[in-house]
Amino acid sequence: MNDRVTPPMHATPDGEAELSLVVRLPWEDVARLGQEAGRLASQMQRPVTLDEAVSHRLRSTRSAAHARPAGEQPPAVAAASVSSLPSRPPAEQARQAIDRINGTA
């Protein structure tokens, strides 16, 4: 058994904070993160992890989110368009997400 406890957040030498967390995501979101990692890797000319892709995405949306005037709400997503989609079994979602990541979809 591992008795070591990792703090959920700690400061890094460059003045930022590092968080450790577990997130449950639909396979489609994992596929999008893989695509983001691919784009970022081609820009940086080196391999990029999903962690780096998430950090990059959060940093790029953070500045845009703070740029909205006070009191302005983000546009609402039409719930009907999402709920009207037919549900697919998890195995099918995983297969399609992997195909998208591999570029075979």
N, C-alpha and C positions, 0 to 999 in steps of 0.2 A: 504494500500500500504506500502511496506517495503522501507523506505528511507535510510536504512543502506547500505553502499557500502563496499563490501568485496574487499580488494586489490587482484589483480590477483596473486601476489607473495609476500611472506614474509619470513624472516629468522627465523629458529627454534633455540632453545637453544643449540642444538648439533652441530651447525655450518653448517647446510644444509639449503636448500631453499625448501619451499612448494609452489606448484602451484595449482591453481584451474582452471579447464578447462572442456569443454564439447566436447566429441569426438563422431562422428557418425561412427559406425562400422557395418560391415555385421554380420549377426547372427553366421556365422561360426567362426568369430574371437571372439565373445562373448563366444561361446562354448569352444574354445581353452583357453581363459582366465579362464573359470570355471574349466577346467581340470588342468590348472596350479595352481589355488587356492587349488584344492583338493590335488595335490602332495605336495604343500608347507605346507598345514595343516597337512598332515600325517608326514612330517619331523619335524614340530614345535610342534606337539601334541596339537594343539589348532585350533579353527576356524580361518579362514583367509578370509578377504574381497577381492573383485575384485581389489580394490584400492591397497591393499598390494601386490597382485599378479602382477599387472602392475608395481609397483615400483620395485619388485624383478626382474622381467623380464628386465626392463630398466637397472638396476644396473648390471645384469649379462651380458647383451649384450654390455654395454658401455665399459667395460674393453676389451672385445674381439675386438670391433671396433677400439680402439686406438692401438691395438697390430699389425695392418697391417703396413707394410713398407710404407713410404711416397710415394704417387703417385699411389699406387696399388688400383685398383677399385674393389668393391665387384662383385662377379659373377652375370651376368645378368640373369634374369628369362625369360624363353621362353614365350613371350606374346601369341604365337599361341596356346600353350597348355591351357592357361587360357581362351582365347576368344573362343576356339572351344567347350567349355563346354556348354551344353544346359542351357538356363536360366530357373529358376524355380520361381514360384510366391513367393512373400515375406512371405505369410502365410506358405507355404511349407518349406521354408528355416527356419523360426522360429520354426516350429514343429520339424524338424530334429535336429536343434541346441539344443532344450530343451531335446529331446530324448537322444542326446549324453551326455549332462550334467548329466541327470538322470541315464545314463548307460543302457537305454533300447533300444538303437539303435544297 
